Amino acid sequence: MRQGPLKIRMLEIFDAVMKVERITDAAEFLGVSQPAVTAAIRNLEDQLGVELFEREGRRLRPTNAALRLSHSTGPVFAAISNLRNEVERATRVGLSQLRIFASPSVGHGVALVALDTLMSEFPELEVVVTVRDDAQVREAVEMGQADIGLTFGNLNEGDWHLLAWAHLVAIVPRDHALTKRATVGPSDLQDSRIISAGEVITPLVEAAFNRQGIRYRPKIETRFAQTACAMVQKGLGVAVVDPYVAELFASNLYSIRRFYPATKIAAVALIGSRVKGGRRDLVERYLEILSQEILHSPILAHQHRADIYNRSPR
């Protein structure tokens, strides 16, 4: 028996041969030559003073000594394999959670569809989704509280990606006279009780009113477009909102109409400045999925179809 400490590489090769029972397969699994595997097994047998395998054709049948040795080495290499998987996971998605802040219109709808796809691709991923208004989403990204911010607005600074452009829509109660019109503009809305829909949409609507020389005078103000939708459902008034929230909260209680003059709103994604390496790759993959979901969603298709705006009341 040759004395001296056992080398971990010899035990690793032994473990591989125990799993596959063939020299050629073990060599391929480990990425080494067949002679190297054969030499390692012989050296291990010499050092232990026992025979570890018996040949049966091209296969190696483990002896009782090999089975006893494997009982000790198996858990060690299983732990090493788990450690390698954890390192790979950390490289791919990072050790901490993916933090997404989103405005309600996106965060309650298409962003979740995209997230489901992402988590199917990365089952080990952990995610925290926080829904806030647009200003709070931007602030969370700036302060490093969010890896991704999904919001609305035309941004010219920082690391941001344009997800999609969409046209604003008007929503009116089902029994409102404006349901007879295919498009609804400032002149149609000026005598109605107008509900404003947040800091991003309100300036766009006001600018559209100004272009037609009509004063924008909302009777009810709210921070969230979905709150405006709920108010329209209750018959409190009419509102101009983004199409994402209009469709997300659509019901037989209000009708959706094109808003004229055509007024576009940008859905954008902000990326935190500390998002680097594998986490950056993960974020960009999510945005790729999200962009495709938005592009192929009925929300944008409805911008070019008349029937969605002209459903008859149920």
Buried (B, 14 or more C-beta within 10 A) or exposed (E): EEEEEBEEEBBBBBBBBBBBBBBEBBBBBBEBEBEBBBEBBEBBBEBBEBEBBEEEEEEBEBBEBBEEBBEEBEEEBEEEEEEEEEEEBBEBBBEEEBBBBBBBBBBBBBBBEBBEBBBEEBEEBEBEBBBBBBBBBBBBBBEEBBBBBBBBBEBEEEBBBEBBEBBBBBBBBBEBEBBEBEBBBBEBBBEBBBBBBBEBBBEBBBEBBEEEEBEBEBEBEBBBBBBBBBBBBEEBBBBBBBBBBBBBBBEEBBBBBBBBBEBEBBBBBBBBEEBEEBBBBBBBBBBEBBBEBBEEBEBBEBBEEEEBBBEEEE
